[in-house]
Amino acid sequence: MSLKYFRYFAPAALIFASGILQAQTSKGILSGVVRDSTGAVVSGAEVIVTNQDTHEIRNTISRNDGAYSLEALTPGRYSVQMKHSGFKTVETNDLVVNASIVTSFDATFTVGGVSDTVQVEAVNSGINTENGQARGRDLDTSTSGPAHLYSQSR
């Protein structure tokens, strides 16, 4: 390709690519880490996620580092069930998954039989992954916190 065409092609390709990279998705992600009561990660835990509105079921297995992730989930309310032999089953309902946001749900297993169940109440942190800001009240850090105390002690 000659330099003449490259001058026109390169800027057009950059503009096109930037539009694709900035596009938001209509799906959400649910991820977290599975641990036992001592804080050690649990690999091989079965994670079953059910959309409470559509009854769509998705599942995965926690990795060696205890982490799991389910991508491309339709936004809505989900129930989560986690199972592993030697531990009580962990369940939660009404976990809200939003579009374009990673919803985090970490679970802690307690020792028990698979037939035992621990009910967990879900609390959605609502962290926006684009700018890292949490939803809810804004914190005024201009006059409080360690930075403010440090500047006044000098």
Solvent accessible surface area in square Angstrom, and as a share of the most:
residue,aa,sasa,rsa
1,M,168,0.75
2,S,58,0.37
3,L,121,0.60
4,K,128,0.54
5,Y,131,0.50
6,F,107,0.45
7,R,157,0.57
8,Y,159,0.60
9,F,120,0.50
10,A,26,0.20
11,P,67,0.42
12,A,59,0.46
13,A,40,0.31
14,L,128,0.64
15,I,129,0.66
16,F,141,0.59
17,A,43,0.33
18,S,49,0.32
19,G,46,0.45
20,I,100,0.51
21,L,148,0.74
22,Q,144,0.64
23,A,75,0.58
24,Q,128,0.57
25,T,76,0.44
26,S,80,0.52
27,K,77,0.33
28,G,1,0.01
29,I,52,0.27
30,L,0,0.00
31,S,25,0.16
32,G,9,0.08
33,V,36,0.21
34,V,0,0.00
35,R,99,0.36
36,D,27,0.14
37,S,74,0.48
38,T,118,0.68
39,G,38,0.37
40,A,53,0.41
41,V,65,0.38
42,V,10,0.06
43,S,47,0.30
44,G,39,0.37
45,A,0,0.00
46,E,63,0.28
47,V,0,0.00
48,I,32,0.16
49,V,0,0.00
50,T,32,0.19
51,N,2,0.01
52,Q,47,0.21
53,D,85,0.44
54,T,82,0.48
55,H,134,0.60
56,E,76,0.34
57,I,109,0.55
58,R,73,0.27
59,N,94,0.48
60,T,35,0.21
61,I,98,0.50
62,S,4,0.02
63,R,132,0.48
64,N,138,0.71
65,D,79,0.41
66,G,0,0.00
67,A,15,0.12
68,Y,4,0.01
69,S,42,0.27
70,L,7,0.04
71,E,100,0.45
72,A,60,0.47
73,L,2,0.01
74,T,50,0.29
75,P,55,0.35
76,G,19,0.18
77,R,98,0.36
78,Y,2,0.01
79,S,26,0.17
80,V,3,0.02
81,Q,51,0.23
82,M,0,0.00
83,K,64,0.27
84,H,51,0.23
85,S,83,0.54
86,G,46,0.44
87,F,34,0.14
88,K,63,0.27
89,T,5,0.03
90,V,1,0.00
91,E,47,0.21
92,T,1,0.00
93,N,71,0.36
94,D,74,0.38
95,L,1,0.00
96,V,56,0.32
97,V,1,0.00
98,N,39,0.20
99,A,40,0.31
100,S,31,0.20
101,I,23,0.12
102,V,57,0.33
103,T,3,0.02
104,S,61,0.39
105,F,16,0.07
106,D,88,0.45
107,A,4,0.03
108,T,76,0.44
109,F,0,0.00
110,T,53,0.31
111,V,116,0.66
112,G,20,0.19
113,G,36,0.35
114,V,74,0.42
115,S,109,0.70
116,D,59,0.31
117,T,72,0.42
118,V,46,0.27
119,Q,113,0.50
120,V,50,0.29
121,E,153,0.69
122,A,21,0.17
123,V,122,0.70
124,N,49,0.25
125,S,64,0.41
126,G,6,0.06
127,I,81,0.41
128,N,50,0.26
129,T,72,0.42
130,E,117,0.52
131,N,92,0.47
132,G,54,0.52
133,Q,118,0.52
134,A,70,0.54
135,R,135,0.49
136,G,65,0.63
137,R,202,0.74
138,D,136,0.71
139,L,122,0.61
140,D,97,0.50
141,T,102,0.59
142,S,83,0.53
143,T,88,0.51
144,S,62,0.40
145,G,32,0.30
146,P,118,0.74
147,A,81,0.63
148,H,47,0.21
149,L,118,0.59
150,Y,129,0.49
151,S,71,0.46
152,Q,122,0.54
153,S,91,0.58
154,R,211,0.77
